[in-house]
């Protein structure tokens, strides 16, 4: 072999080494693509979580405001509810049934807020305001107590214990 052939042969890169380099570049490019995909998915998940929290907030408002809207629409119901709030034992059976159904909607709203708060799906400020409203109702609205004594069975743990503890606290404050 001549010297030129030896130089050419020694400077030539074997095919297997070229393939290894291409494979390495492909692995690096694949790794970069995976990292970019994960970053993009994280961004989408964050956006979706924000949207879900917004929807949960809207649902909470819708659910808890509906009983108030019903009372605004019906002067008769408003009159019955005032009687139930001040002396629930004095109302007739039909009026108490209306009050109970109204209170049931309110407690369902409170329960929804309770679990959404527990899941951190609603803003903390919404929970604090709504929870304070319902706790005040426990202290001021006698119909709440009668309703809870009859219908607490319709609510499961841990919400039932939470509300029962609030009634106990209200009883010791008076």
C-alpha positions as CSV (number, residue, x, y, z in Angstrom):
1,X,0.0,0.0,0.0
2,X,1.2,3.4,-0.8
3,X,1.5,6.2,1.7
4,X,-1.5,8.1,0.2
5,X,-3.6,5.0,0.4
6,X,-2.7,4.6,4.1
7,X,-3.5,8.3,4.8
8,X,-6.8,8.0,3.0
9,X,-7.7,4.8,4.8
10,X,-6.8,6.1,8.2
11,X,-8.7,9.4,7.7
12,X,-11.9,7.6,6.5
13,X,-14.5,7.1,9.2
14,X,-15.9,3.6,9.3
15,X,-19.6,3.4,8.4
16,X,-20.5,2.0,11.9
17,X,-19.1,5.1,13.5
18,X,-21.1,7.4,11.2
19,X,-24.3,5.5,12.1
20,X,-23.5,5.8,15.8
21,X,-23.1,9.5,15.4
22,X,-26.4,9.8,13.6
23,X,-28.1,7.6,16.2
24,X,-26.7,9.9,18.9
25,X,-28.0,13.0,17.2
26,X,-31.4,11.3,16.7
27,X,-31.5,10.4,20.4
28,X,-30.7,14.0,21.4
29,X,-33.3,15.4,19.0
30,X,-35.8,12.9,20.4
31,X,-35.0,13.9,24.0
32,X,-35.4,17.6,23.1
33,X,-38.8,16.8,21.4
34,X,-40.0,14.9,24.5
35,X,-39.0,17.8,26.8
36,X,-40.8,20.3,24.6
37,X,-43.8,18.1,24.5
38,X,-43.9,17.7,28.3
39,X,-43.6,21.5,28.7
40,X,-46.4,22.0,26.3
41,X,-48.6,19.5,28.1
42,X,-47.9,21.1,31.4
43,X,-49.0,24.5,30.0
44,X,-52.2,22.9,28.6
45,X,-52.9,21.2,32.0
46,X,-52.4,24.5,33.8
47,X,-54.8,26.2,31.4
48,X,-57.4,23.4,31.8
49,X,-57.1,23.6,35.6
50,X,-57.7,27.3,35.5
51,X,-60.8,26.8,33.3
52,X,-62.1,24.0,35.6
53,X,-61.7,26.3,38.7
54,X,-63.5,29.0,36.9
55,X,-66.3,26.6,36.0
56,X,-66.5,25.3,39.6
57,X,-66.7,28.9,40.8
58,X,-69.6,29.6,38.4
59,X,-71.4,26.4,39.4
60,X,-71.1,27.3,43.1
61,X,-72.5,30.7,42.5
62,X,-75.3,29.3,40.3
63,X,-76.2,26.6,42.9
64,X,-76.2,28.9,45.9
65,X,-78.0,31.8,44.3
66,X,-80.8,29.8,42.9
67,X,-82.8,29.6,46.1
68,X,-82.5,33.3,46.6
69,X,-83.7,33.9,43.0
70,X,-86.7,31.7,43.7
71,X,-87.6,33.7,46.8
72,X,-87.3,36.9,44.9
73,X,-89.7,35.6,42.2
74,X,-92.3,34.4,44.7
75,X,-93.8,36.8,47.3
76,X,-95.8,33.9,48.7
77,X,-92.6,31.8,49.3
78,X,-90.8,34.8,50.8
79,X,-93.7,35.2,53.3
80,X,-93.6,31.5,54.2
81,X,-89.9,31.6,54.6
82,X,-90.0,34.6,57.0
83,X,-92.4,32.6,59.1
84,X,-90.2,29.5,59.0
85,X,-87.1,31.5,60.0
86,X,-88.7,33.0,63.1
87,X,-91.0,30.2,64.3
88,X,-90.7,27.0,62.3
89,X,-92.9,25.0,64.7
90,X,-95.9,27.4,64.1
91,X,-96.1,26.9,60.4
92,X,-98.6,24.5,58.9
93,X,-97.5,21.2,57.3
94,X,-97.7,22.5,53.7
95,X,-95.7,25.6,54.5
96,X,-93.1,23.5,56.4
97,X,-92.8,21.3,53.3
98,X,-92.0,24.4,51.2
99,X,-89.5,25.6,53.7
100,X,-87.8,22.2,54.0
101,X,-87.4,22.0,50.2
102,X,-86.0,25.5,50.2
103,X,-83.6,24.7,53.0
104,X,-82.6,21.5,51.2
105,X,-81.5,23.5,48.2
106,X,-79.5,25.8,50.5
107,X,-77.8,23.0,52.3
108,X,-77.0,21.3,48.9
109,X,-75.3,24.5,47.9
110,X,-73.4,24.7,51.1
111,X,-72.4,21.0,50.7
112,X,-71.2,21.7,47.1
113,X,-69.1,24.6,48.3
114,X,-67.7,22.5,51.1
115,X,-66.4,19.8,48.8
116,X,-65.2,22.2,46.2
117,X,-63.3,24.0,48.9
118,X,-61.9,20.7,50.1
119,X,-60.7,20.0,46.5
120,X,-59.3,23.5,46.2
121,X,-61.5,24.0,43.2
122,X,-63.1,27.4,44.2
123,X,-61.4,30.6,45.4
124,X,-60.8,30.6,49.1
125,X,-62.6,34.0,49.3
126,X,-65.8,32.4,47.9
127,X,-65.6,29.7,50.5
128,X,-65.0,32.0,53.4
129,X,-67.9,34.3,52.5
130,X,-70.4,31.5,51.8
131,X,-69.4,29.5,54.9
132,X,-69.8,32.6,57.0
133,X,-73.2,33.2,55.5
134,X,-74.4,29.7,56.3
135,X,-72.9,29.8,59.8
136,X,-74.8,33.0,60.4
137,X,-78.0,31.3,59.2
138,X,-77.5,28.6,61.8
139,X,-77.3,31.2,64.5
140,X,-80.2,33.4,63.3
141,X,-82.6,31.2,61.4
142,X,-84.6,28.8,63.6
143,X,-85.9,27.0,60.5
144,X,-82.3,25.8,59.8
145,X,-82.2,23.9,63.1
146,X,-85.6,22.2,62.5
147,X,-84.6,21.3,59.0
148,X,-81.2,19.9,60.0
149,X,-82.7,17.8,62.8
150,X,-85.1,16.2,60.3
151,X,-83.0,16.0,57.2
152,X,-79.3,15.7,58.1
153,X,-79.5,12.0,57.1
154,X,-79.7,13.2,53.5
155,X,-76.1,14.4,53.8
156,X,-73.0,12.2,54.1
157,X,-69.7,12.6,56.0
158,X,-67.7,14.6,56.5
159,X,-70.1,17.4,55.6
160,X,-72.8,16.1,58.0
161,X,-70.3,16.2,61.0
162,X,-69.1,19.7,59.9
163,X,-72.6,21.1,60.0
164,X,-73.6,19.3,63.1
165,X,-70.5,20.8,64.9
166,X,-71.6,24.2,63.7
167,X,-75.0,23.7,65.2
168,X,-73.3,22.6,68.5
169,X,-71.1,25.6,68.5
170,X,-74.0,27.9,67.8
171,X,-75.9,26.3,70.7
172,X,-73.1,27.0,73.2
173,X,-72.8,30.6,72.1
174,X,-76.4,31.5,72.9
